[in-house]
């Protein structure tokens, strides 16, 4: 099963949510979104110790749907590589994002939705991946109970 099968066209949905933001040289705000999104994607993808083909496909499709230019893709890949490095701490990136887009805002909800879908792209969440997801959720002001409800909702959409 590919990363977007059974997901209600998540890539089209996310692409339409973010597409108005991209498509040329990235502004400072767009750069922030790309750096944080792809840094956190790298972090979550690597959290269980192995980046699966589903997670790689998800990442590539996100870049396609955002219609990132070559420079935008280079920034996204640099952020992704930074996020997947051992010792990466997502807290500063999340704090930068939340400073621009407060917890509960449309932008932060959209960002977290992307991360949930990535976490479930391979159909399972391992213990270390769950720990990483809980850490990210806390940064976005999302409780563990809310995280559980959101995960169930995403699974039901598949």
HELIX and SHEET records of a PDB file:
HELIX    1   1 UNK A   10  UNK A   18  1                                   9    
HELIX    2   2 UNK A   19  UNK A   21  5                                   3    
HELIX    3   3 UNK A   28  UNK A   47  1                                  20    
HELIX    4   4 UNK A   53  UNK A   65  1                                  13    
HELIX    5   5 UNK A   70  UNK A   83  1                                  14    
HELIX    6   6 UNK A   91  UNK A  100  1                                  10    
HELIX    7   7 UNK A  106  UNK A  119  1                                  14    
HELIX    8   8 UNK A  127  UNK A  139  1                                  13    
HELIX    9   9 UNK A  144  UNK A  157  1                                  14    
END                                                                             
